[in-house]
Amino acid sequence: MTNDQPIRPVAVVNLFTVLVRWLLAAVFLYLGLTKALHPVEFLKLMRQYDLTSFAPFLNFLAALLPWFEMFCGLLLLAGVAVRGTALALTLMLVMFTLVVWHRALLLQASLHIPFCAVKFDCGCGTGVEYICRKLSENILLAVLSVWLLVGRGKQFCLRYSLYRR
Amino acid sequence: MKEQLSQNAEGGRRSAAEKVLRETALVMAVGLVFSLVANQISPRGLALTRNYFPQEIGDANAATLSSAQSPSTPGKSKELQWVDGPQAIQLFHDSHLQQGRIVFVDARDEEHYLGGHVPGAYEFDPYHPEKYFPMVMPACQAAEQIVVYCHGGDCDDSKSAALLLRDVGIPNRKLFIYSGGITDWSTNHQPVETGTRNSGNLSITIQ
């Protein structure tokens, strides 16, 4: 007789989901903290996107985004409102990616260089990076967020859903 | 029977999607409040209503002093005036500097200022002006020429600092922006002072 039991695929998926959740939590806590510690630098970097000429709105975005990222990171770490948080992060990542991509296209046009040779500090909290790498990172994070959104891993969650059946 | 099950499954999916959407809305609403409070509490928080990037009147036509034009005969317009490397160095070695009639103002943040600044320059981070006004204002009011600099290159913090000083009553004719900034200063092998103002720690390269 042996104690070895086959590892069930569901258990592997659940474990993977927990790891994804904690990974995303760590990433967003780090990115948020980096920006929150240097809000003026973040504000300056946000200005490059010409999102608005209305100063209070730009201040509002630059002041709130870092803390919101950390808030989402904390929720994921604790496992609270996981799917709602994952959807919020997915939406943010899609918007960030579009804005960064658009900025990179403008830089590419003005510098006359290949797209992947464009590098700049997008204000994402990771410093100066080549655009293709940045976009790949964002897409990976978005995919992981979607995984949490559709996934089933509820292990180590304080309150997986705010709306229980 | 199958149709009934299918309808139930469809209803369940719709209900689950609604729950996620409601949860997302709640997360965003609570997150917004959390972020507002955190920004208010944080000592580094941004002032939401402040314009951190004031626009200069006549920005495109900002006056630049030619080599022949003395910095001591400033223009009277609302445009900011500029000095280049040789002019800044000349002002630094002018005897008026010791008398406080010429002052240098460093518009970079504290970390960079402590890492190396023009000897005797006043620290004035334009993003936290309230912290530096008590020290900088009397010096600027007493001075006849004020040279404001930041890193140089595409750094526009010196411009922001000059505009702030102008906004609080320092006459435009006194203000000069050193466009090359500390990078140009260091490249020209001019001395830099590390640590606090008048610390006496002089070197040639910035840390």
Interface residues (C-beta under 8 A of the other chain):
Chain A: A36 L37 H38 P39 V40 L43 R47 A55 P56 N59 F60 A62 A63 L64 L65 P66 W67 F68 M70 F71 C72 L75 A81 R83 G84 T85 L87 A88 L91 L149 S161 L162 Y163
Chain B: K19 V20 L21 R22 E23 T24 A25 L26 V27 M28 V30 G31 L32 F34 S35 L36 A38 N39 S42 R44 G45 L46 A47 L48 T49 R50 N51 Y52 F53 D109 Y127
